[in-house]
Amino acid sequence: MQQSNIVRYRYDCSAPYYNYSDTLAIPSSGKFFGAYGFSGGINYVGQFKNGGECRMGIEASLNKEFGNYLSFRKSLPDSLIDIFEKNNWIKTLGVYFDFVFITKRTIRIGYKIDLGGSVVSASTYLGRQNNITPIYFSQTFHVTHKQFTWFGQSNFGTYAASLQFGGNYNLEVKKQKL
């Protein structure tokens, strides 16, 4: 029997709180999915005497998933998933603090910490760990000189972790009095 277009995944965790090993055959297909939504926030900026600043704020996001991924996730057996959101709306709320310092050479150096989580009840999640509402913690180190900003960011959540590095170029810079 030929098994073309079949992707096999093996889940094998040996941590004390996970003691399972399952194999799942997932047929490959041309299904399409994505998400759209918005993110926004509001903050208060406090000025330091040296020209630096402290930004404190809240942030929120609302995203709607579309396509076939939700129906695929619903087809997975509970024994293979740690957590599964039953609906296609993802809502988060968080708070952050961003400290920015200015050097004598007009370089801005900043450190941002961020804590937030899902605003959906834990009862809307399925899986082995359905009583835990997902949360996240993020920290970012950023450096800006003239029109360039470089950053490194680490993100840790209840079920995921990631690292990001990158840069931005500001197309328009207004002269600031520093």
ABEGO torsion letter per residue (X at the ends): XBABGBBBBBBBBABAABBBBBBBBBBBBABBBBBBEBBBBBBBBBBBAAGBBBBBBBBBBBBBBBEAAAAAAAABBAAABABBBABABBBBBBBBBBBBBBBAAGBBBBBBBBBBBBABBAAABBEABAABBBBBBBBBBBBBBEABBBBBBBBBBAABBBBBBBBBBBABBBBBBX
